[in-house]
């Protein structure tokens, strides 16, 4: 697989967003782990792209994902997750969020990028906090009705169930 997009440093993404806003373009932003990328992720990103002119995606760092999921996650490292998301046609720029998971840090990113819209999916747990912080940043929070495909945890659970040692029974030999 060849990565046709250039992975841009965050300061360059800031400048691109600044220039796009000067031209009257709307900037969208969403973020997440995007670990074991699945159809709900794709649905969120493609719907996010439709409401803005330039979509920026923040990929949570491995350290951040471990802090709010489990020490066994992420399954795919941050560079792999960044490459997958960056390759999508609906994503204009992506970067790794390697700052501490404090809402003030996200507010600062929204402001610095000049974000018009911050999008979240149907299962986002911190909607009230996000609403307040996006308003402080001068942005608008949009909760998108994404399709409810199996999420990463249910995919992992299904794999474990299907491939547990109990499920590997020898196939009877034909006589």
C-alpha positions in Angstrom: 0.0 0.0 0.0 1.4 3.4 -0.9 0.5 6.3 1.2 -0.5 9.0 -1.4 -1.0 11.7 1.2 1.8 13.4 3.0 1.7 13.1 6.8 1.7 16.8 7.8 3.1 18.1 11.1 0.6 19.8 13.3 2.0 23.3 12.8 1.5 22.9 9.0 -2.1 21.7 9.6 -2.6 24.9 11.7 -1.4 27.0 8.8 -3.5 25.2 6.2 -6.6 25.6 8.3 -5.9 29.3 8.8 -5.6 29.8 5.1 -8.8 27.8 4.4 -10.8 29.9 6.9 -9.5 33.1 5.2 -11.1 31.7 2.0 -14.4 31.1 3.8 -14.0 27.4 4.1 -15.5 25.5 7.1 -13.1 23.4 9.2 -14.3 20.1 10.8 -12.6 18.1 13.5 -13.1 14.7 15.1 -10.8 12.5 17.1 -10.6 9.0 18.6 -8.5 5.9 18.9 -9.6 4.4 15.6 -8.1 1.1 16.8 -9.1 -1.9 14.7 -10.6 0.5 12.2 -14.2 -0.6 11.4 -17.3 0.5 9.6 -18.6 2.8 12.4 -15.3 4.7 12.1 -15.6 5.0 8.4 -19.2 6.2 8.8 -18.2 8.9 11.3 -15.4 10.2 9.1 -17.4 10.2 5.9 -20.4 11.9 7.5 -18.0 14.4 9.2 -16.4 15.3 5.9 -19.8 16.1 4.3 -20.5 18.9 6.7 -17.3 20.8 6.2 -14.8 21.8 3.6 -11.7 20.5 5.3 -11.7 17.6 7.8 -8.9 17.2 10.4 -8.8 14.0 12.4 -6.9 13.6 15.7 -5.6 10.1 16.4 -5.2 9.4 20.1 -1.6 8.4 21.0 -0.9 4.9 22.3 -0.3 6.3 25.7 -3.7 8.1 25.7 -5.6 5.0 24.5 -4.0 2.9 27.2 -5.2 5.4 29.8 -8.9 5.2 28.9 -9.3 1.8 27.4 -7.0 -0.9 28.9 -3.3 -1.6 29.1 -3.9 -4.2 26.4 -4.9 -1.6 23.9 -4.4 -0.3 21.3 -4.1 -3.3 19.1 -2.6 -1.3 16.3 0.1 1.3 17.1 -0.5 5.0 16.6 1.5 5.2 13.4 -0.5 2.4 11.8 -3.8 4.0 12.9 -2.6 7.4 11.6 -1.7 5.8 8.2 -5.1 4.1 7.9 -7.0 7.3 8.6 -4.7 9.5 6.6 -5.3 7.3 3.5 -9.0 7.9 3.5 -10.3 10.2 0.8 -12.7 11.9 3.2 -9.9 13.0 5.5 -7.9 16.0 4.6 -5.4 15.9 7.4 -4.6 13.7 10.4 -2.2 13.9 13.3 -1.4 12.1 16.5 -2.8 13.6 19.7 0.1 13.2 22.0 -0.8 15.7 24.6 -2.4 14.8 28.0 -6.1 13.9 28.0 -7.4 17.1 29.5 -10.4 18.8 27.9 -8.6 22.2 28.0 -6.0 20.8 25.6 -8.7 19.8 23.1 -10.3 23.3 23.4 -6.9 24.8 22.6 -6.6 22.6 19.5 -10.1 23.5 18.4 -9.2 27.2 18.7 -5.8 26.9 17.1 -7.3 25.0 14.1 -10.2 27.5 13.9 -12.6 24.6 13.9 -16.2 25.3 13.0 -17.5 21.9 13.7 -16.4 19.1 16.1 -18.2 15.9 15.3 -18.8 12.9 17.5 -20.6 9.6 17.0 -23.6 8.1 18.6 -21.8 6.4 21.4 -19.6 9.3 22.6 -19.7 9.4 26.5 -18.6 12.9 27.3 -21.1 14.9 25.2 -21.9 17.5 27.9 -18.3 18.3 28.5 -17.6 18.4 24.8 -20.6 20.8 24.3 -19.2 23.2 26.8 -15.6 23.1 25.5 -16.6 23.4 21.8 -18.7 26.5 22.7 -15.6 28.0 24.6 -13.6 27.4 21.4 -16.2 29.1 19.2 -17.0 25.8 17.6 -20.2 23.8 17.3 -20.5 20.2 18.5 -22.4 18.0 16.1 -23.5 14.5 17.2 -23.8 12.4 14.1 -26.1 9.5 13.8 -23.7 6.9 12.7 -24.6 3.3 11.8 -24.3 0.9 14.7 -21.8 -1.6 13.4 -19.9 -3.8 15.8 -17.3 -1.8 17.7 -13.7 -2.7 18.4 -14.4 -4.3 21.8 -17.2 -6.5 20.4 -15.0 -7.5 17.4 -12.2 -8.5 19.9 -14.7 -10.4 22.0 -16.0 -12.2 18.9 -12.5 -13.2 17.8 -11.7 -14.5 21.3 -14.9 -16.5 21.4 -14.5 -18.0 17.9 -10.8 -18.8 18.3 -10.6 -19.9 22.0 -8.8 -23.1 22.6 -12.2 -24.8 23.2 -13.2 -24.1 19.6 -10.2 -25.9 18.1 -11.5 -29.4 18.2 -10.0 -31.9 15.8 -12.0 -32.5 12.6 -13.1 -36.2 12.5 -11.3 -38.2 9.9 -13.4 -39.6 7.2 -13.4 -43.3 6.8 
